[in-house]
Amino acid sequence: MYVLDLGCGWGGLSLRLIEKYGCKVHAITLSEEQFKHVTALAKSKKLESSLTVQLIDYRVLDKYLDGPFILFSYLSILIAIFLQDQGI
């Protein structure tokens, strides 16, 4: 199963999907710190062959994505938008 994880955060969901379900995950983040963390964590768990992490804005994804994705995760983005709208 191919999963697109928009706003992957610290990579918990992405790595869990790989470990538990054998998914291939394409993770997107705007945070350089999170990008480095997720990349290093995947490498330490020897999961980097199942994970692609990109440091890009989700609004320009059409230029960078390849492949049909079965599942999309964007919970982190929805939470961030909500918090911003609430002034939090």
TIMI-2910 file (N, C-alpha, C, CB; in pm, 1 decimal, decimal comma, always signed):
<rs>
+----------+----------+----------+----------+----------+----------+----------+----------+----------+----------+----------+----------+------+
!      n_x !      n_y !      n_z !     ca_x !     ca_y !     ca_z !      c_x !      c_y !      c_z !     cb_x !     cb_y !     cb_z ! resn !
+----------+----------+----------+----------+----------+----------+----------+----------+----------+----------+----------+----------+------+
!    +84,4 !   -117,1 !     +0,0 !     +0,0 !     +0,0 !     +0,0 !    +89,3 !   +123,8 !     +0,0 !    -96,2 !     -0,5 !   +121,9 !  Met !
!    +54,9 !   +220,5 !    -81,3 !   +129,1 !   +345,7 !    -89,6 !    +53,7 !   +454,5 !    -15,9 !   +153,0 !   +386,3 !   -236,4 !  Tyr !
!   +122,5 !   +520,9 !    +76,8 !    +59,8 !   +621,1 !   +162,7 !   +130,1 !   +755,6 !   +144,7 !    +63,9 !   +576,6 !   +311,5 !  Val !
!    +51,4 !   +860,7 !   +136,1 !   +101,8 !   +996,9 !   +133,8 !    +69,2 !  +1059,6 !   +268,1 !    +40,7 !  +1079,5 !    +15,5 !  Leu !
!   +170,9 !  +1094,3 !   +345,5 !   +153,3 !  +1152,2 !   +478,5 !   +189,4 !  +1300,2 !   +471,9 !   +240,8 !  +1077,8 !   +584,8 !  Asp !
!    +87,5 !  +1383,8 !   +456,5 !   +107,1 !  +1528,6 !   +447,6 !   +121,5 !  +1587,1 !   +587,9 !    -11,0 !  +1596,0 !   +372,1 !  Leu !
!   +226,9 !  +1662,5 !   +610,0 !   +249,9 !  +1715,8 !   +743,5 !   +283,3 !  +1603,2 !   +839,0 !   +127,5 !  +1793,8 !   +793,2 !  Gly !
!   +386,6 !  +1527,1 !   +806,5 !   +418,5 !  +1402,3 !   +877,8 !   +465,5 !  +1422,9 !  +1021,2 !   +523,9 !  +1327,4 !   +802,9 !  Cys !
!   +493,1 !  +1546,1 !  +1059,5 !   +537,4 !  +1570,7 !  +1197,0 !   +666,9 !  +1497,6 !  +1227,1 !   +429,7 !  +1528,3 !  +1296,2 !  Gly !
!   +669,1 !  +1427,5 !  +1338,0 !   +790,3 !  +1357,4 !  +1381,9 !   +798,3 !  +1215,9 !  +1326,1 !   +795,7 !  +1352,5 !  +1533,6 !  Trp !
!   +705,7 !  +1179,6 !  +1238,5 !   +714,9 !  +1053,8 !  +1166,0 !   +651,6 !   +933,2 !  +1230,3 !   +852,3 !  +1024,2 !  +1143,0 !  Gly !
!   +584,7 !   +951,3 !  +1341,1 !   +525,5 !   +837,9 !  +1412,5 !   +430,4 !   +755,4 !  +1327,6 !   +453,0 !   +886,9 !  +1533,3 !  Gly !
!   +335,6 !   +821,5 !  +1263,6 !   +239,5 !   +749,3 !  +1181,3 !   +307,0 !   +684,4 !  +1061,3 !   +129,2 !   +842,8 !  +1134,8 !  Leu !
!   +393,6 !   +757,5 !   +995,1 !   +462,7 !   +703,3 !   +877,2 !   +539,5 !   +576,1 !   +911,5 !   +558,7 !   +807,8 !   +818,6 !  Ser !
!   +616,5 !   +581,3 !  +1018,4 !   +698,5 !   +466,3 !  +1055,2 !   +612,4 !   +350,0 !  +1104,7 !   +799,8 !   +506,1 !  +1162,6 !  Leu !
!   +504,9 !   +380,7 !  +1172,9 !   +413,6 !   +274,9 !  +1219,7 !   +348,9 !   +202,7 !  +1101,4 !   +304,2 !   +334,4 !  +1311,6 !  Arg !
!   +309,5 !   +278,3 !  +1001,0 !   +249,2 !   +216,7 !   +882,4 !   +348,0 !   +124,8 !   +810,5 !   +199,2 !   +324,8 !   +786,3 !  Leu !
!   +473,7 !   +163,5 !   +811,4 !   +577,1 !    +80,1 !   +748,7 !   +600,5 !    -45,6 !   +832,0 !   +709,5 !   +159,5 !   +732,5 !  Ile !
!   +621,4 !    -26,6 !   +961,9 !   +654,4 !   -139,2 !  +1049,8 !   +539,4 !   -239,6 !  +1064,3 !   +693,4 !    -87,2 !  +1186,8 !  Glu !
!   +420,0 !   -190,0 !  +1085,3 !   +307,3 !   -279,6 !  +1115,1 !   +238,6 !   -334,2 !   +990,0 !   +205,8 !   -206,9 !  +1199,7 !  Lys !
!   +232,6 !   -251,5 !   +883,9 !   +154,3 !   -291,5 !   +767,7 !   +235,5 !   -307,1 !   +639,2 !    +46,6 !   -192,3 !   +745,1 !  Tyr !
!   +364,5 !   -280,9 !   +644,9 !   +448,5 !   -297,7 !   +527,4 !   +422,4 !   -195,8 !   +416,8 !   +429,7 !   -434,4 !   +473,1 !  Gly !
!   +371,8 !    -79,0 !   +454,1 !   +340,7 !    +24,9 !   +355,5 !   +467,5 !    +90,7 !   +302,3 !   +248,8 !   +130,8 !   +416,9 !  Cys !
!   +454,9 !   +151,8 !   +188,2 !   +554,4 !   +244,7 !   +134,6 !   +496,9 !   +382,8 !   +161,9 !   +584,0 !   +220,7 !    -21,8 !  Lys !
!   +574,9 !   +470,4 !   +224,3 !   +522,8 !   +600,1 !   +266,6 !   +603,5 !   +713,7 !   +205,0 !   +524,0 !   +611,2 !   +419,3 !  Val !
!   +529,8 !   +813,5 !   +156,9 !   +588,1 !   +938,1 !   +107,5 !   +544,4 !  +1044,7 !   +207,4 !   +541,6 !   +972,5 !    -42,6 !  His !
!   +638,3 !  +1093,5 !   +288,0 !   +607,5 !  +1187,9 !   +395,4 !   +652,0 !  +1328,5 !   +356,5 !   +675,2 !  +1144,6 !   +527,2 !  Ala !
!   +568,6 !  +1426,2 !   +389,4 !   +593,6 !  +1565,3 !   +355,1 !   +593,3 !  +1648,6 !   +482,8 !   +487,9 !  +1617,8 !   +254,1 !  Ile !
!   +690,9 !  +1737,8 !   +495,7 !   +694,5 !  +1829,4 !   +608,9 !   +752,0 !  +1963,9 !   +566,3 !   +777,0 !  +1769,9 !   +724,1 !  Thr !
!   +715,4 !  +2067,0 !   +639,2 !   +771,5 !  +2201,0 !   +618,8 !   +883,4 !  +2230,3 !   +718,3 !   +661,7 !  +2307,1 !   +631,2 !  Leu !
!   +898,0 !  +2144,2 !   +818,5 !   +994,3 !  +2166,1 !   +925,9 !  +1125,9 !  +2094,6 !   +897,3 !   +936,7 !  +2118,9 !  +1059,3 !  Ser !
!  +1232,7 !  +2172,4 !   +891,3 !  +1363,9 !  +2111,8 !   +867,7 !  +1403,6 !  +2020,2 !   +983,3 !  +1470,4 !  +2220,7 !   +847,8 !  Glu !
!  +1368,6 !  +2061,5 !  +1105,6 !  +1399,6 !  +1979,7 !  +1223,3 !  +1326,6 !  +1845,0 !  +1217,3 !  +1361,5 !  +2055,2 !  +1352,6 !  Glu !
!  +1198,5 !  +1846,8 !  +1180,0 !  +1122,7 !  +1723,1 !  +1168,5 !  +1174,3 !  +1637,7 !  +1052,9 !   +974,1 !  +1753,5 !  +1149,5 !  Gln !
!  +1209,0 !  +1700,8 !   +942,4 !  +1265,9 !  +1629,4 !   +828,0 !  +1390,8 !  +1551,3 !   +869,8 !  +1300,1 !  +1728,0 !   +714,4 !  Phe !
!  +1481,1 !  +1617,7 !   +939,5 !  +1604,8 !  +1552,3 !   +984,8 !  +1574,2 !  +1439,3 !  +1083,0 !  +1699,3 !  +1655,1 !  +1050,5 !  Lys !
!  +1479,9 !  +1463,5 !  +1173,5 !  +1444,3 !  +1363,3 !  +1273,4 !  +1385,7 !  +1237,6 !  +1208,2 !  +1344,5 !  +1422,0 !  +1373,6 !  His !
!  +1287,1 !  +1256,4 !  +1121,2 !  +1221,5 !  +1142,5 !  +1056,5 !  +1321,1 !  +1064,5 !   +971,1 !  +1103,0 !  +1190,2 !   +970,0 !  Val !
!  +1404,5 !  +1135,3 !   +897,5 !  +1504,9 !  +1069,8 !   +812,9 !  +1601,5 !   +987,0 !   +897,2 !  +1582,7 !  +1174,3 !   +730,9 !  Thr !
!  +1650,5 !  +1045,0 !  +1005,6 !  +1744,7 !   +973,9 !  +1093,3 !  +1678,0 !   +854,6 !  +1161,8 !  +1801,8 !  +1069,6 !  +1199,1 !  Ala !
!  +1554,5 !   +872,4 !  +1205,6 !  +1483,7 !   +764,2 !  +1273,0 !  +1459,0 !   +647,3 !  +1178,4 !  +1351,3 !   +814,6 !  +1329,9 !  Leu !
!  +1418,0 !   +678,0 !  +1056,5 !  +1396,2 !   +571,9 !   +957,1 !  +1525,9 !   +497,5 !   +929,0 !  +1339,4 !   +630,7 !   +826,2 !  Ala !
!  +1635,1 !   +571,9 !   +919,6 !  +1765,4 !   +509,5 !   +893,5 !  +1806,6 !   +420,0 !  +1010,5 !  +1873,3 !   +617,6 !   +868,4 !  Lys !
!  +1786,0 !   +468,0 !  +1132,9 !  +1824,4 !   +388,7 !  +1250,5 !  +1742,7 !   +260,3 !  +1261,9 !  +1807,6 !   +471,6 !  +1377,8 !  Ser !
!  +1619,4 !   +263,1 !  +1210,9 !  +1533,8 !   +144,4 !  +1212,9 !  +1545,3 !    +62,6 !  +1084,6 !  +1389,2 !   +185,1 !  +1234,6 !  Lys !
!  +1633,7 !   +107,1 !   +995,1 !  +1655,7 !    +40,6 !   +866,1 !  +1526,1 !    +32,8 !   +783,7 !  +1712,1 !   -100,9 !   +888,4 !  Lys !
!  +1452,2 !   +143,2 !   +783,9 !  +1326,2 !   +151,5 !   +710,6 !  +1332,0 !   +251,6 !   +595,3 !  +1214,3 !   +189,3 !   +805,0 !  Leu !
!  +1450,4 !   +306,3 !   +569,0 !  +1462,2 !   +412,0 !   +468,4 !  +1422,9 !   +366,5 !   +327,8 !  +1603,4 !   +463,9 !   +466,3 !  Glu !
!  +1426,3 !   +236,9 !   +300,4 !  +1386,0 !   +190,3 !   +167,4 !  +1234,0 !   +197,5 !   +148,0 !  +1434,3 !    +46,8 !   +145,4 !  Ser !
!  +1159,6 !   +208,1 !   +257,8 !  +1013,6 !   +216,9 !   +249,8 !   +961,2 !   +358,0 !   +272,6 !   +951,4 !   +124,0 !   +350,3 !  Ser !
!  +1051,6 !   +452,4 !   +297,9 !  +1009,6 !   +588,2 !   +332,1 !  +1082,3 !   +691,2 !   +247,9 !  +1033,7 !   +615,9 !   +479,8 !  Leu !
!  +1005,1 !   +780,7 !   +188,6 !  +1059,4 !   +898,1 !   +121,6 !  +1011,3 !  +1018,2 !   +201,4 !  +1014,9 !   +906,4 !    -30,4 !  Thr !
!  +1104,2 !  +1103,2 !   +244,7 !  +1068,2 !  +1222,5 !   +320,3 !  +1110,6 !  +1343,7 !   +237,9 !  +1135,4 !  +1223,4 !   +462,7 !  Val !
!  +1018,9 !  +1439,5 !   +222,5 !  +1051,1 !  +1560,9 !   +147,9 !  +1023,1 !  +1683,6 !   +232,4 !   +971,4 !  +1567,2 !    +17,1 !  Gln !
!  +1112,2 !  +1779,8 !   +222,9 !  +1100,3 !  +1908,1 !   +290,6 !  +1044,4 !  +2007,3 !   +188,8 !  +1239,0 !  +1956,5 !   +349,2 !  Leu !
!   +911,9 !  +2003,8 !   +172,1 !   +846,0 !  +2089,9 !    +74,5 !   +708,0 !  +2131,4 !   +125,2 !   +834,2 !  +2018,3 !    -61,6 !  Ile !
!   +650,8 !  +2229,5 !    +59,8 !   +516,0 !  +2276,7 !    +90,0 !   +415,8 !  +2185,3 !    +20,2 !   +496,8 !  +2425,5 !    +45,5 !  Asp !
!   +317,5 !  +2139,3 !    +94,7 !   +218,4 !  +2047,4 !    +36,8 !   +142,2 !  +2108,6 !    -80,3 !   +120,1 !  +2004,0 !   +143,4 !  Tyr !
!   +140,3 !  +2240,2 !    -90,1 !    +64,8 !  +2305,2 !   -198,0 !   +132,4 !  +2292,8 !   -334,0 !    +44,6 !  +2451,2 !   -165,5 !  Arg !
!   +257,4 !  +2245,6 !   -337,5 !   +327,2 !  +2227,4 !   -465,4 !   +357,4 !  +2080,6 !   -493,2 !   +457,0 !  +2307,6 !   -466,6 !  Val !
!   +283,4 !  +1993,2 !   -429,9 !   +308,7 !  +1849,6 !   -441,9 !   +297,2 !  +1795,5 !   -583,5 !   +214,6 !  +1775,5 !   -354,5 !  Leu !
!   +207,3 !  +1850,0 !   -661,8 !   +184,8 !  +1795,0 !   -795,4 !   +311,6 !  +1791,6 !   -879,5 !    +79,2 !  +1875,4 !   -866,8 !  Asp !
!   +409,8 !  +1873,4 !   -847,2 !   +535,6 !  +1876,9 !   -921,2 !   +631,2 !  +1765,1 !   -878,5 !   +602,8 !  +2011,9 !   -902,5 !  Lys !
!   +606,9 !  +1706,9 !   -760,6 !   +704,3 !  +1615,9 !   -702,3 !   +656,9 !  +1472,7 !   -681,2 !   +747,7 !  +1669,8 !   -574,1 !  Tyr !
!   +529,2 !  +1448,9 !   -692,0 !   +477,2 !  +1316,1 !   -659,5 !   +475,8 !  +1223,0 !   -779,4 !   +338,3 !  +1327,6 !   -603,4 !  Leu !
!   +499,4 !  +1097,8 !   -748,6 !   +497,1 !   +994,6 !   -850,8 !   +428,8 !   +872,3 !   -793,1 !   +640,3 !   +960,7 !   -900,7 !  Asp !
!   +326,7 !   +827,4 !   -858,2 !   +263,1 !   +703,1 !   -814,9 !   +124,1 !   +722,8 !   -759,5 !   +347,2 !   +636,4 !   -712,3 !  Gly !
!    +46,8 !   +615,7 !   -766,5 !    -88,3 !   +619,8 !   -709,8 !    -82,2 !   +591,6 !   -559,9 !   -181,3 !   +517,3 !   -780,8 !  Pro !
!   -143,8 !   +676,7 !   -481,4 !   -146,6 !   +656,5 !   -337,2 !   -282,2 !   +601,2 !   -297,9 !   -116,6 !   +788,3 !   -261,5 !  Phe !
!   -281,0 !   +503,4 !   -209,2 !   -402,7 !   +437,7 !   -164,5 !   -462,8 !   +511,3 !    -44,7 !   -374,4 !   +291,3 !   -128,8 !  Ile !
!   -377,5 !   +568,2 !    +38,2 !   -421,8 !   +632,3 !   +161,5 !   -354,0 !   +767,6 !   +175,1 !   -391,3 !   +543,3 !   +284,5 !  Leu !
!   -429,2 !   +866,8 !   +219,4 !   -375,0 !   +999,5 !   +244,2 !   -394,0 !  +1033,7 !   +391,0 !   -442,4 !  +1105,5 !   +153,4 !  Phe !
!   -291,4 !  +1087,9 !   +452,8 !   -299,7 !  +1131,9 !   +591,3 !   -264,3 !  +1279,9 !   +595,5 !   -205,2 !  +1048,2 !   +683,9 !  Ser !
!   -354,0 !  +1359,7 !   +651,8 !   -325,0 !  +1503,1 !   +661,5 !   -376,6 !  +1561,7 !   +792,3 !   -386,6 !  +1577,8 !   +543,1 !  Tyr !
!   -385,3 !  +1479,2 !   +894,2 !   -434,7 !  +1522,3 !  +1023,6 !   -351,1 !  +1636,5 !  +1080,6 !   -436,0 !  +1405,7 !  +1120,2 !  Leu !
!   -220,4 !  +1628,0 !  +1071,6 !   -133,4 !  +1732,2 !  +1127,4 !   -159,2 !  +1867,1 !  +1062,5 !    +13,2 !  +1694,0 !  +1110,1 !  Ser !
!   -184,7 !  +1866,7 !   +933,0 !   -213,3 !  +1992,0 !   +863,0 !   -346,0 !  +2049,8 !   +911,5 !   -216,8 !  +1969,7 !   +709,8 !  Ile !
!   -447,6 !  +1966,7 !   +927,3 !   -577,8 !  +2015,0 !   +975,0 !   -567,0 !  +2074,4 !  +1114,9 !   -680,4 !  +1901,1 !   +974,5 !  Leu !
!   -490,7 !  +2010,6 !  +1201,4 !   -472,0 !  +2062,2 !  +1337,4 !   -400,6 !  +2196,6 !  +1333,0 !   -392,2 !  +1961,8 !  +1423,9 !  Ile !
!   -295,4 !  +2208,2 !  +1253,7 !   -220,2 !  +2333,3 !  +1244,1 !   -308,0 !  +2446,7 !  +1191,5 !    -97,9 !  +2315,0 !  +1153,3 !  Ala !
!   -389,6 !  +2418,4 !  +1091,3 !   -479,5 !  +2520,6 !  +1036,2 !   -582,0 !  +2562,9 !  +1141,6 !   -551,6 !  +2467,7 !   +909,1 !  Ile !
!   -637,9 !  +2466,9 !  +1213,9 !   -734,5 !  +2497,4 !  +1318,6 !   -671,4 !  +2585,8 !  +1426,6 !   -788,8 !  +2367,5 !  +1380,8 !  Phe !
!   -554,3 !  +2548,0 !  +1473,6 !   -487,5 !  +2625,3 !  +1578,8 !   -455,4 !  +2767,0 !  +1532,3 !   -359,1 !  +2554,8 !  +1622,9 !  Leu !
!   -414,2 !  +2778,5 !  +1406,1 !   -384,9 !  +2910,2 !  +1351,3 !   -512,3 !  +2994,7 !  +1344,8 !   -321,5 !  +2897,6 !  +1211,6 !  Gln !
!   -620,6 !  +2935,1 !  +1301,3 !   -748,2 !  +3006,4 !  +1294,4 !   -797,5 !  +3049,3 !  +1433,1 !   -853,4 !  +2918,6 !  +1226,8 !  Asp !
!   -764,7 !  +2970,4 !  +1534,1 !   -806,0 !  +3002,4 !  +1670,3 !   -710,3 !  +3099,4 !  +1739,6 !   -817,3 !  +2875,6 !  +1751,3 !  Gln !
!   -600,8 !  +3133,5 !  +1670,9 !   -501,9 !  +3225,4 !  +1730,3 !   -418,4 !  +3161,4 !  +1838,4 !   -570,9 !  +3345,5 !  +1787,1 !  Gly !
!   -404,8 !  +3031,5 !  +1830,7 !   -329,2 !  +2957,6 !  +1933,7 !   -187,2 !  +2935,8 !  +1887,0 !   -396,2 !  +2821,5 !  +1965,9 !  Ile !
+----------+----------+----------+----------+----------+----------+----------+----------+----------+----------+----------+----------+------+
</rs>
